Amino acid sequence: MWDKDLSVDLSWIKELAERANEQALVREKQQQRDMEIQHHLAAATGPFVDKLFVMLAACAEEFNKYVRDPDLKVVVARVQKRTKSGSSSHGPEADYSEEISFFSFARKEWTFGVRGSNGLVEFLELPGRSGGWMLGYRMDEAAVSPSHVLAARFDEFSQHIVWLRDSHVMDGRDIIVLCQDYFKEFIERTNP
């Protein structure tokens, strides 16, 4: 088989192992960076939902000033926050606590709402029971398809979080218009 005097050069294995170590270190640093960014996106979601609440609550308040029939008034539920714990496949150091922020507003048989978690904000529309509002409904558990979705992304150039809708960066004016259109759609859907 092999000659006893035959020596095999294995010096290349050290270089192979060093490259593997370097690649693992780069991958670990990238995963850590991705986790940091995801944490920032998640942390920005609650305050963003709060801002959407202020905008939509102002629309409801202004609308309510002008309607005469009490049945036409819009009822707004305050922002609620729930915390859900979870574990990550990256080990115990990557376990997380997910905060879900949501609010709703209702009129007649419809409840509209906004919920946000982990860098994703969804606008929901829920038909209710005849003659009853669903403000007590837990928007964080609603299993409905959203009518609009905003996703947070960390912009490397500006070093800020931006909100996207269908891959389009939403500036402040775009977000205001979205809220106004959403409220208008709600009123039109619930008109007698």
Backbone as a printed PyTorch tensor [residue, N CA C, xyz], in Angstrom:
tensor([[[  0.8200,  -1.1690,   0.0000],
         [  0.0000,   0.0000,   0.0000],
         [  0.8780,   1.2530,   0.0000]],

        [[  1.0860,   1.9400,   1.1780],
         [  1.9490,   3.1170,   1.2290],
         [  3.3340,   2.7150,   1.6700]],

        [[  4.2400,   3.4230,   1.1290],
         [  5.6260,   3.2100,   1.5260],
         [  5.8230,   3.8920,   2.8760]],

        [[  6.4800,   3.2170,   3.8060],
         [  6.6960,   3.7610,   5.1360],
         [  7.5090,   5.0440,   5.1000]],

        [[  8.3080,   5.2430,   4.1360],
         [  9.1470,   6.4360,   4.0550],
         [  8.4390,   7.6210,   3.3810]],

        [[  7.2260,   7.3890,   2.9210],
         [  6.4830,   8.4400,   2.2310],
         [  5.9420,   9.4380,   3.2460]],

        [[  6.3110,  10.7040,   3.0930],
         [  5.8010,  11.7180,   4.0140],
         [  4.7700,  12.5550,   3.2600]],

        [[  3.7320,  12.9270,   3.9770],
         [  2.6330,  13.6880,   3.3870],
         [  2.6820,  15.1050,   3.9580]],

        [[  2.6260,  16.0780,   3.0580],
         [  2.6460,  17.4760,   3.4710],
         [  1.2180,  17.8910,   3.8770]],

        [[  1.0360,  18.2300,   5.1390],
         [ -0.2730,  18.6370,   5.6580],
         [ -0.3040,  20.1170,   6.0550]],

        [[  0.6920,  20.8820,   5.6370],
         [  0.7530,  22.3010,   6.0170],
         [ -0.4280,  23.0990,   5.4420]],

        [[ -0.9950,  22.6930,   4.3720],
         [ -2.1150,  23.3800,   3.7420],
         [ -3.3910,  23.3060,   4.6030]],

        [[ -3.4440,  22.3210,   5.4930],
         [ -4.6370,  22.1620,   6.3350],
         [ -4.7660,  23.3280,   7.3180]],

        [[ -3.6170,  23.8040,   7.8350],
         [ -3.6580,  24.9340,   8.7600],
         [ -4.2770,  26.1550,   8.0690]],

        [[ -3.8600,  26.4250,   6.8380],
         [ -4.4030,  27.5560,   6.0800],
         [ -5.9000,  27.3700,   5.8240]],

        [[ -6.2920,  26.1530,   5.5320],
         [ -7.7040,  25.8450,   5.3150],
         [ -8.5180,  26.1110,   6.5900]],

        [[ -8.0020,  25.7070,   7.7360],
         [ -8.6750,  25.9260,   9.0190],
         [ -8.7420,  27.4140,   9.3570]],

        [[ -7.6570,  28.1470,   9.0830],
         [ -7.6520,  29.5880,   9.3560],
         [ -8.6920,  30.3160,   8.5090]],

        [[ -8.8350,  29.9270,   7.2440],
         [ -9.8670,  30.5240,   6.3810],
         [-11.2600,  30.2180,   6.9210]],

        [[-11.4590,  28.9820,   7.3740],
         [-12.7570,  28.6020,   7.9490],
         [-13.0460,  29.4330,   9.2010]],

        [[-12.0130,  29.6450,  10.0460],
         [-12.1800,  30.4660,  11.2430],
         [-12.5450,  31.9040,  10.8840]],

        [[-11.8700,  32.4580,   9.8770],
         [-12.1490,  33.8270,   9.4400],
         [-13.5740,  33.9480,   8.9050]],

        [[-13.9960,  32.9930,   8.1150],
         [-15.3540,  33.0270,   7.5670],
         [-16.3950,  32.9210,   8.6830]],

        [[-16.1380,  32.0880,   9.6640],
         [-17.0620,  31.9410,  10.7950],
         [-17.1280,  33.2410,  11.5900]],

        [[-15.9990,  33.9030,  11.7770],
         [-15.9640,  35.1730,  12.5070],
         [-16.7320,  36.2540,  11.7520]],

        [[-16.5420,  36.3300,  10.4380],
         [-17.2610,  37.3100,   9.6190],
         [-18.7650,  37.0270,   9.6900]],

        [[-19.1500,  35.7610,   9.5870],
         [-20.5610,  35.3840,   9.6530],
         [-21.1530,  35.7240,  11.0300]],

        [[-20.3970,  35.4710,  12.0850],
         [-20.8610,  35.7700,  13.4420],
         [-21.0470,  37.2790,  13.6230]],

        [[-20.0800,  38.0770,  13.1220],
         [-20.2010,  39.5380,  13.2150],
         [-21.4020,  40.0350,  12.4200]],

        [[-21.6480,  39.4690,  11.2540],
         [-22.7910,  39.8670,  10.4330],
         [-24.1060,  39.5060,  11.1280]],

        [[-24.1680,  38.3300,  11.7290],
         [-25.3760,  37.9340,  12.4640],
         [-25.6100,  38.8630,  13.6480]],

        [[-24.5420,  39.2360,  14.3350],
         [-24.6690,  40.1520,  15.4640],
         [-25.1510,  41.5200,  14.9720]],

        [[-24.6180,  41.9970,  13.8620],
         [-25.0390,  43.2810,  13.2800],
         [-26.5080,  43.2100,  12.8560]],

        [[-26.8970,  42.1000,  12.2210],
         [-28.2900,  41.9240,  11.8130],
         [-29.2300,  41.9160,  13.0160]],

        [[-28.8170,  41.2710,  14.1030],
         [-29.6300,  41.2380,  15.3180],
         [-29.7530,  42.6370,  15.9250]],

        [[-28.6620,  43.4160,  15.9100],
         [-28.7080,  44.7890,  16.4240],
         [-29.6740,  45.6410,  15.6080]],

        [[-29.5980,  45.5120,  14.2900],
         [-30.4890,  46.2670,  13.4180],
         [-31.9370,  45.8500,  13.6760]],

        [[-32.1920,  44.5480,  13.7800],
         [-33.5480,  44.0640,  14.0390],
         [-34.0650,  44.5970,  15.3740]],

        [[-33.1880,  44.6760,  16.3560],
         [-33.5740,  45.2270,  17.6540],
         [-33.9640,  46.7050,  17.5070]],

        [[-33.2000,  47.4720,  16.7310],
         [-33.5110,  48.8890,  16.5050],
         [-34.8450,  49.0460,  15.7650]],

        [[-35.0860,  48.1810,  14.7720],
         [-36.3420,  48.2370,  14.0290],
         [-37.5190,  47.9300,  14.9530]],

        [[-37.3520,  46.9120,  15.7890],
         [-38.4110,  46.5360,  16.7330],
         [-38.6590,  47.6660,  17.7260]],

        [[-37.5830,  48.2810,  18.2170],
         [-37.7200,  49.3660,  19.2000],
         [-38.3760,  50.6010,  18.5880]],

        [[-38.2420,  50.8000,  17.2890],
         [-38.8320,  51.9640,  16.6270],
         [-40.3090,  51.7620,  16.2960]],

        [[-40.7780,  50.5420,  16.3430],
         [-42.1500,  50.2500,  15.9120],
         [-43.1960,  50.8330,  16.8550]],

        [[-43.0410,  50.6360,  18.1590],
         [-44.0080,  51.1640,  19.1250],
         [-44.1860,  52.6710,  19.0220]],

        [[-43.0970,  53.4490,  19.0370],
         [-43.2430,  54.9040,  18.8880],
         [-43.8800,  55.3120,  17.5590]],

        [[-43.6240,  54.5440,  16.5060],
         [-44.2420,  54.8460,  15.2110],
         [-45.7510,  54.6040,  15.2720]],

        [[-46.1720,  53.5150,  15.9070],
         [-47.6070,  53.2510,  16.0900],
         [-48.2300,  54.3700,  16.9230]],

        [[-47.5080,  54.8480,  17.9320],
         [-48.0090,  55.9630,  18.7450],
         [-48.2680,  57.2030,  17.8750]],

        [[-47.3710,  57.4860,  16.9400],
         [-47.5390,  58.6470,  16.0560],
         [-48.7350,  58.4640,  15.1260]],

        [[-48.9190,  57.2420,  14.6320],
         [-50.0780,  56.9610,  13.7860],
         [-51.3730,  57.1480,  14.5890]],

        [[-51.3370,  56.7320,  15.8530],
         [-52.5000,  56.9130,  16.7280],
         [-52.8410,  58.3930,  16.8720]],

        [[-51.8420,  59.2200,  17.1180],
         [-52.0780,  60.6550,  17.2800],
         [-52.7510,  61.2190,  16.0240]],

        [[-52.2640,  60.8250,  14.8700],
         [-52.8130,  61.3230,  13.6080],
         [-54.2570,  60.8680,  13.4240]],

        [[-54.5170,  59.5740,  13.6090],
         [-55.8600,  59.0480,  13.3740],
         [-56.8420,  59.4810,  14.4620]],

        [[-56.3810,  59.6180,  15.6940],
         [-57.2460,  60.1150,  16.7640],
         [-57.6270,  61.5730,  16.4980]],

        [[-56.7030,  62.3570,  15.9450],
         [-57.0080,  63.7470,  15.5870],
         [-58.0600,  63.7940,  14.4780]],

        [[-57.9670,  62.8900,  13.5190],
         [-58.9770,  62.8190,  12.4560],
         [-60.3480,  62.5060,  13.0590]],

        [[-60.3920,  61.5340,  13.9710],
         [-61.6600,  61.1490,  14.6080],
         [-62.2270,  62.3000,  15.4330]],

        [[-61.3700,  62.9740,  16.1820],
         [-61.8260,  64.0950,  17.0080],
         [-62.4110,  65.2090,  16.1380]],

        [[-61.7260,  65.5160,  15.0590],
         [-62.2100,  66.5630,  14.1600],
         [-63.5210,  66.1460,  13.5090]],

        [[-63.6180,  64.9020,  13.0830],
         [-64.8520,  64.3960,  12.4800],
         [-66.0090,  64.4780,  13.4720]],

        [[-65.7670,  64.0700,  14.7050],
         [-66.8120,  64.0440,  15.7320],
         [-67.3440,  65.4420,  16.0620]],

        [[-66.5370,  66.4710,  15.8350],
         [-66.9820,  67.8450,  16.0810],
         [-68.1620,  68.2190,  15.1870]],

        [[-68.1860,  67.6330,  13.9970],
         [-69.1340,  68.0800,  12.9870],
         [-70.3420,  67.1700,  12.7860]],

        [[-70.3420,  65.9750,  13.3400],
         [-71.5130,  65.1090,  13.1720],
         [-72.5210,  65.4120,  14.2740]],

        [[-73.7860,  65.4050,  13.9010],
         [-74.8420,  65.7200,  14.8690],
         [-75.3830,  64.4650,  15.5440]],

        [[-75.5110,  63.4040,  14.7910],
         [-76.0830,  62.1660,  15.3210],
         [-75.0060,  61.4110,  16.1140]],

        [[-75.2530,  61.1100,  17.3860],
         [-74.2540,  60.3960,  18.1920],
         [-73.8620,  59.0280,  17.6140]],

        [[-74.7670,  58.4180,  16.8450],
         [-74.4530,  57.1160,  16.2400],
         [-73.4080,  57.2320,  15.1280]],

        [[-73.1800,  58.4350,  14.6560],
         [-72.1960,  58.6340,  13.5880],
         [-70.7950,  58.9240,  14.1260]],

        [[-70.6920,  59.1200,  15.4200],
         [-69.3890,  59.4470,  16.0170],
         [-68.4370,  58.2490,  15.9260]],

        [[-67.1740,  58.5750,  15.8560],
         [-66.1160,  57.5640,  15.8260],
         [-65.5900,  57.3980,  17.2500]],

        [[-65.5030,  56.1660,  17.6930],
         [-64.9830,  55.8620,  19.0240],
         [-63.5680,  55.3220,  18.8530]],

        [[-62.6260,  55.8930,  19.5910],
         [-61.2140,  55.5160,  19.4510],
         [-60.7340,  54.8590,  20.7410]],

        [[-60.0880,  53.7190,  20.5960],
         [-59.4780,  53.0300,  21.7450],
         [-57.9990,  53.4000,  21.7890]],

        [[-57.5080,  53.6300,  22.9670],
         [-56.1140,  54.0570,  23.1460],
         [-55.1350,  52.9650,  22.6940]],

        [[-53.8970,  53.3550,  22.5670],
         [-52.8400,  52.4110,  22.1910],
         [-52.6360,  51.4230,  23.3320]],

        [[-52.5570,  50.1580,  22.9640],
         [-52.2540,  49.1040,  23.9290],
         [-50.9420,  48.4520,  23.5240]],

        [[-50.2360,  47.9820,  24.5110],
         [-48.9580,  47.3110,  24.2550],
         [-48.9620,  45.9750,  24.9800]],

        [[-48.5250,  44.9630,  24.2910],
         [-48.4140,  43.6260,  24.8630],
         [-46.9870,  43.1360,  24.6160]],

        [[-46.5050,  42.3590,  25.5460],
         [-45.1670,  41.7990,  25.4060],
         [-45.2850,  40.2920,  25.2870]],

        [[-44.5950,  39.7600,  24.3050],
         [-44.5900,  38.3260,  24.0750],
         [-43.1310,  37.8810,  24.0910]],

        [[-42.8190,  36.9260,  24.9450],
         [-41.4410,  36.4250,  25.0250],
         [-41.2520,  35.2980,  24.0290]],

        [[-40.0460,  35.1910,  23.5680],
         [-39.7200,  34.1280,  22.6220],
         [-38.2730,  33.7370,  22.7500]],

        [[-37.9330,  32.6780,  22.0710],
         [-36.5360,  32.2540,  22.0760],
         [-36.0580,  32.1410,  20.6370]],

        [[-34.7960,  32.3310,  20.5000],
         [-34.1800,  32.3320,  19.1860],
         [-33.3780,  31.0570,  18.9890]],

        [[-33.2130,  30.6830,  17.7460],
         [-32.4040,  29.5090,  17.4330],
         [-30.9130,  29.8180,  17.5570]],

        [[-30.5730,  31.0980,  17.8320],
         [-29.1740,  31.5010,  17.9590],
         [-28.6460,  31.3350,  19.3790]],

        [[-29.4210,  30.7110,  20.2450],
         [-28.9590,  30.4650,  21.6100],
         [-29.6330,  31.3770,  22.6040]],

        [[-29.4240,  31.1040,  23.9060],
         [-30.1010,  31.8720,  24.9470],
         [-29.7560,  33.3560,  24.9510]],

        [[-28.5770,  33.7280,  24.4830],
         [-28.2040,  35.1460,  24.4680],
         [-29.0260,  35.9230,  23.4470]],

        [[-29.6600,  35.2220,  22.5160],
         [-30.4550,  35.8810,  21.4870],
         [-31.9570,  35.8040,  21.7870]],

        [[-32.3420,  35.3040,  22.9540],
         [-33.7530,  35.2910,  23.3180],
         [-34.2650,  36.7210,  23.3220]],

        [[-35.5270,  36.8810,  23.0440],
         [-36.0530,  38.2200,  22.8860],
         [-37.4210,  38.3640,  23.5360]],

        [[-37.7990,  39.6020,  23.6770],
         [-39.1200,  39.9510,  24.1680],
         [-39.7330,  40.8460,  23.0940]],

        [[-40.8110,  40.4070,  22.4840],
         [-41.4290,  41.1300,  21.3810],
         [-42.5610,  42.0040,  21.9090]],

        [[-42.5100,  43.2970,  21.5900],
         [-43.5810,  44.2020,  21.9880],
         [-44.5060,  44.4190,  20.7970]],

        [[-45.7960,  44.2690,  21.0510],
         [-46.8100,  44.4960,  20.0350],
         [-47.6210,  45.7110,  20.4740]],

        [[-47.7010,  46.7190,  19.6190],
         [-48.4760,  47.9290,  19.8960],
         [-49.6530,  47.9580,  18.9300]],

        [[-50.8240,  48.3580,  19.4540],
         [-51.9880,  48.4150,  18.5750],
         [-53.0440,  49.3510,  19.1460]],

        [[-53.9100,  49.8170,  18.2620],
         [-55.0640,  50.6150,  18.6540],
         [-56.1570,  50.3980,  17.6250]],

        [[-57.3650,  50.8170,  17.9750],
         [-58.4720,  50.6510,  17.0470],
         [-59.4330,  51.8220,  17.1640]],

        [[-60.2560,  51.9720,  16.1530],
         [-61.3360,  52.9410,  16.1800],
         [-62.5250,  52.3020,  15.4810]],

        [[-63.7250,  52.6600,  15.9570],
         [-64.9100,  51.9480,  15.4790],
         [-66.0660,  52.8980,  15.2490]],

        [[-66.9630,  52.4300,  14.3980],
         [-68.2190,  53.1150,  14.1250],
         [-69.1320,  52.1080,  13.4560]],

        [[-70.3820,  52.0840,  13.8990],
         [-71.3630,  51.1360,  13.3650],
         [-70.8310,  49.7170,  13.5450]],

        [[-70.8030,  48.9400,  12.4660],
         [-70.3700,  47.5350,  12.5900],
         [-68.9170,  47.3170,  12.1890]],

        [[-68.1480,  48.3680,  12.0650],
         [-66.7680,  48.2160,  11.6070],
         [-65.7770,  48.6860,  12.6630]],

        [[-64.6750,  47.9750,  12.7390],
         [-63.5360,  48.3950,  13.5480],
         [-62.3150,  48.3990,  12.6340]],

        [[-61.6310,  49.5080,  12.5980],
         [-60.3700,  49.6080,  11.8880],
         [-59.2860,  49.7290,  12.9520]],

        [[-58.0990,  49.2970,  12.6310],
         [-57.0320,  49.4020,  13.6020],
         [-55.6650,  49.3020,  12.9770]],

        [[-54.6870,  49.5830,  13.8040],
         [-53.2870,  49.5290,  13.3960],
         [-52.5480,  48.7250,  14.4490]],

        [[-51.6970,  47.8210,  13.9980],
         [-50.8540,  47.0750,  14.9330],
         [-49.4330,  47.0400,  14.3830]],

        [[-48.4920,  47.0060,  15.3020],
         [-47.0960,  46.9940,  14.8900],
         [-46.2500,  46.1530,  15.8030]],

        [[-45.2770,  45.4930,  15.2000],
         [-44.3590,  44.6380,  15.9400],
         [-43.1450,  44.3390,  15.0800]],

        [[-41.9760,  44.3780,  15.6860],
         [-40.7330,  43.9790,  15.0120],
         [-40.5260,  44.6260,  13.6460]],

        [[-40.7900,  45.9230,  13.5620],
         [-40.5150,  46.6270,  12.3140],
         [-41.5730,  46.4610,  11.2450]],

        [[-42.7390,  45.9640,  11.6010],
         [-43.8300,  45.7770,  10.6480],
         [-45.0990,  46.4060,  11.2280]],

        [[-45.7370,  47.2830,  10.4610],
         [-46.9720,  47.9350,  10.8940],
         [-48.0610,  47.5900,   9.8860]],

        [[-49.1930,  47.1140,  10.4100],
         [-50.2940,  46.6720,   9.5600],
         [-51.5550,  47.4780,   9.8720]],

        [[-52.2890,  47.8310,   8.8210],
         [-53.5690,  48.5170,   8.9320],
         [-54.6480,  47.4640,   8.6890]],

        [[-55.5700,  47.3240,   9.6550],
         [-56.5550,  46.2460,   9.6120],
         [-57.9690,  46.7970,   9.5190]],

        [[-58.8390,  46.0060,   8.9150],
         [-60.2540,  46.3440,   8.7920],
         [-61.0560,  45.1200,   9.2210]],

        [[-61.8860,  45.3120,  10.2600],
         [-62.6500,  44.1970,  10.8090],
         [-64.1380,  44.5180,  10.8200]],

        [[-64.9270,  43.7530,  10.0660],
         [-66.3740,  43.9410,  10.1790],
         [-66.8170,  43.3940,  11.5320]],

        [[-67.7430,  44.1000,  12.1700],
         [-68.1800,  43.6920,  13.5110],
         [-69.5410,  43.0540,  13.5130]],

        [[-70.0210,  42.8560,  14.7040],
         [-71.3690,  42.3240,  14.8820],
         [-72.3650,  43.4540,  14.6390]],

        [[-73.4990,  43.1300,  14.1600],
         [-74.5240,  44.1300,  13.9080],
         [-74.8800,  44.8400,  15.2060]],

        [[-74.7360,  46.1640,  15.1710],
         [-75.0960,  46.9720,  16.3290],
         [-74.0660,  46.9930,  17.4340]],

        [[-72.9080,  46.3760,  17.2410],
         [-71.9220,  46.3690,  18.3200],
         [-70.5180,  46.6370,  17.8330]],

        [[-69.8290,  47.5000,  18.5380],
         [-68.4380,  47.7940,  18.2070],
         [-67.5370,  46.7400,  18.8050]],

        [[-66.3680,  46.6300,  18.2510],
         [-65.4060,  45.6370,  18.7250],
         [-64.1570,  46.3100,  19.2630]],

        [[-64.2890,  47.3660,  20.0190],
         [-63.1040,  48.0430,  20.5380],
         [-62.3540,  47.1770,  21.5300]],

        [[-63.0390,  46.2390,  22.1580],
         [-62.3780,  45.3380,  23.0890],
         [-61.6180,  44.2250,  22.3930]],

        [[-61.7360,  44.1510,  21.0940],
         [-61.0830,  43.0970,  20.3220],
         [-59.5700,  43.2740,  20.3720]],

        [[-58.8860,  42.1900,  20.5670],
         [-57.4190,  42.2500,  20.6440],
         [-56.8370,  42.2780,  19.2320]],

        [[-56.4510,  43.4510,  18.8090],
         [-55.8990,  43.6130,  17.4640],
         [-54.6170,  42.7950,  17.2770]],

        [[-53.9150,  42.5230,  18.3800],
         [-52.6870,  41.7510,  18.2680],
         [-52.9720,  40.2970,  17.9130]],

        [[-54.2250,  39.8540,  18.0660],
         [-54.5850,  38.4730,  17.7590],
         [-55.4400,  38.3480,  16.5000]],

        [[-55.7480,  39.4690,  15.8560],
         [-56.6070,  39.4460,  14.6690],
         [-55.9230,  38.6980,  13.5380]],

        [[-56.6120,  37.7020,  13.0190],
         [-56.0760,  36.9000,  11.9210],
         [-56.7310,  37.3390,  10.6160]],

        [[-56.4320,  38.5700,  10.2140],
         [-56.9650,  39.1160,   8.9660],
         [-55.8120,  39.6800,   8.1500]],

        [[-56.0210,  39.7240,   6.8570],
         [-55.0040,  40.3050,   5.9760],
         [-55.0590,  41.8230,   6.0850]],

        [[-53.9210,  42.4470,   6.2240],
         [-53.9090,  43.9150,   6.3310],
         [-54.2070,  44.5680,   4.9870]],

        [[-54.8090,  45.7470,   5.0480],
         [-55.0610,  46.5040,   3.8230],
         [-53.8210,  47.2860,   3.3990]],

        [[-52.9920,  47.6560,   4.3650],
         [-51.7430,  48.3700,   4.0970],
         [-50.6800,  47.8320,   5.0510]],

        [[-49.4460,  47.7770,   4.5700],
         [-48.3320,  47.3150,   5.4010],
         [-47.1560,  48.2700,   5.2210]],

        [[-46.5960,  48.6720,   6.3390],
         [-45.3710,  49.4710,   6.3300],
         [-44.2790,  48.6530,   6.9990]],

        [[-43.1180,  48.6010,   6.3790],
         [-42.0040,  47.8300,   6.9160],
         [-40.8180,  48.7550,   7.1840]],

        [[-40.2290,  48.6030,   8.3540],
         [-39.0610,  49.4050,   8.7110],
         [-37.8090,  48.8110,   8.0770]],

        [[-36.9150,  49.6980,   7.7030],
         [-35.6240,  49.2740,   7.1660],
         [-34.5740,  50.2560,   7.6590]],

        [[-33.4070,  49.7420,   7.9760],
         [-32.3020,  50.5960,   8.3880],
         [-31.5780,  51.0650,   7.1400]],

        [[-31.5550,  52.3780,   6.9320],
         [-30.8920,  52.9550,   5.7750],
         [-29.4170,  53.1670,   6.1150]],

        [[-28.5600,  52.4240,   5.4710],
         [-27.1170,  52.4920,   5.7450],
         [-26.5470,  53.8740,   5.4460]],

        [[-27.0640,  54.5240,   4.4110],
         [-26.5330,  55.8290,   4.0150],
         [-26.8150,  56.8870,   5.0750]],

        [[-28.0760,  57.0150,   5.4840],
         [-28.4540,  58.0520,   6.4450],
         [-28.2940,  57.6030,   7.8950]],

        [[-28.1450,  56.2940,   8.0980],
         [-28.0490,  55.7150,   9.4410],
         [-29.3310,  55.9330,  10.2380]],

        [[-30.4710,  56.0000,   9.5330],
         [-31.7750,  56.1680,  10.1610],
         [-32.7030,  55.0330,   9.7320]],

        [[-33.7650,  54.8890,  10.4880],
         [-34.7920,  53.9240,  10.1190],
         [-35.7660,  54.6210,   9.1860]],

        [[-36.0900,  53.9740,   8.0810],
         [-37.0800,  54.4850,   7.1420],
         [-38.2220,  53.4720,   7.0700]],

        [[-39.3930,  53.9640,   6.7090],
         [-40.5680,  53.0980,   6.5770],
         [-40.9040,  52.9550,   5.1050]],

        [[-41.1280,  51.7120,   4.6960],
         [-41.3900,  51.4020,   3.2920],
         [-42.8040,  50.8690,   3.1210]],

        [[-43.4030,  51.2250,   2.0090],
         [-44.6840,  50.6410,   1.5960],
         [-44.4810,  50.1830,   0.1660]],

        [[-44.5980,  48.8950,  -0.0510],
         [-44.3650,  48.3150,  -1.3780],
         [-43.0100,  48.7570,  -1.9410]],

        [[-41.9750,  48.6680,  -1.1390],
         [-40.6010,  49.0140,  -1.5110],
         [-40.3840,  50.5060,  -1.7570]],

        [[-41.3680,  51.3350,  -1.4830],
         [-41.2590,  52.7820,  -1.6500],
         [-41.0420,  53.4130,  -0.2790]],

        [[-39.9980,  54.2290,  -0.1470],
         [-39.7350,  54.9130,   1.1200],
         [-40.8240,  55.9550,   1.3460]],

        [[-41.4430,  55.8700,   2.5250],
         [-42.5220,  56.7890,   2.8880],
         [-41.9270,  57.9400,   3.7070]],

        [[-42.0650,  59.1620,   3.1870],
         [-41.6420,  60.3070,   3.9920],
         [-42.8190,  60.7320,   4.8670]],

        [[-42.6230,  61.7580,   5.6770],
         [-43.6670,  62.1960,   6.5980],
         [-44.9610,  62.5460,   5.8970]],

        [[-44.8710,  63.2290,   4.7760],
         [-46.0810,  63.6160,   4.0210],
         [-46.8190,  62.3790,   3.5130]],

        [[-46.0830,  61.3850,   3.0020],
         [-46.7060,  60.1460,   2.5110],
         [-47.4610,  59.4290,   3.6300]],

        [[-46.8940,  59.4390,   4.8190],
         [-47.5240,  58.7680,   5.9580],
         [-48.7970,  59.4990,   6.3740]],

        [[-48.7540,  60.8220,   6.3600],
         [-49.9450,  61.6120,   6.6810],
         [-51.0500,  61.3270,   5.6620]],

        [[-50.7060,  61.3080,   4.3850],
         [-51.6940,  61.0350,   3.3340],
         [-52.2720,  59.6290,   3.4980]],

        [[-51.4390,  58.6570,   3.8200],
         [-51.9210,  57.2960,   4.0420],
         [-52.9380,  57.2700,   5.1830]],

        [[-52.6370,  57.9410,   6.2920],
         [-53.5660,  57.9880,   7.4300],
         [-54.8670,  58.6780,   7.0480]],

        [[-54.7770,  59.7740,   6.3260],
         [-55.9850,  60.4860,   5.9020],
         [-56.8390,  59.6220,   4.9840]],

        [[-56.2070,  58.9460,   4.0320],
         [-56.9470,  58.0710,   3.1160],
         [-57.5790,  56.8980,   3.8640]],

        [[-56.8610,  56.3560,   4.8230],
         [-57.3670,  55.2380,   5.6270],
         [-58.5930,  55.6760,   6.4290]],

        [[-58.5270,  56.8540,   7.0360],
         [-59.6620,  57.3600,   7.8060],
         [-60.8430,  57.6520,   6.8830]],

        [[-60.5780,  58.2530,   5.7480],
         [-61.6440,  58.5510,   4.7800],
         [-62.3290,  57.2620,   4.3320]],

        [[-61.5450,  56.2330,   4.0350],
         [-62.1000,  54.9410,   3.6320],
         [-62.9820,  54.3700,   4.7490]],

        [[-62.5290,  54.5190,   5.9880],
         [-63.2990,  54.0460,   7.1410],
         [-64.6570,  54.7450,   7.2100]],

        [[-64.6630,  56.0670,   7.0870],
         [-65.9030,  56.8400,   7.1540],
         [-66.8300,  56.4470,   6.0050]],

        [[-66.2950,  56.3710,   4.7950],
         [-67.1110,  56.0220,   3.6340],
         [-67.7140,  54.6220,   3.7780]],

        [[-66.9380,  53.6910,   4.3170],
         [-67.4360,  52.3240,   4.4900],
         [-68.5310,  52.2530,   5.5510]],

        [[-68.4640,  53.1230,   6.5480],
         [-69.4130,  53.0490,   7.6670],
         [-70.5480,  54.0510,   7.5430]],

        [[-70.6110,  54.8230,   6.4520],
         [-71.7160,  55.7550,   6.2830],
         [-73.0180,  54.9750,   6.0890]],

        [[-74.1440,  55.5730,   6.5690],
         [-75.4420,  54.8900,   6.4300],
         [-75.8600,  54.7620,   4.9710]]])
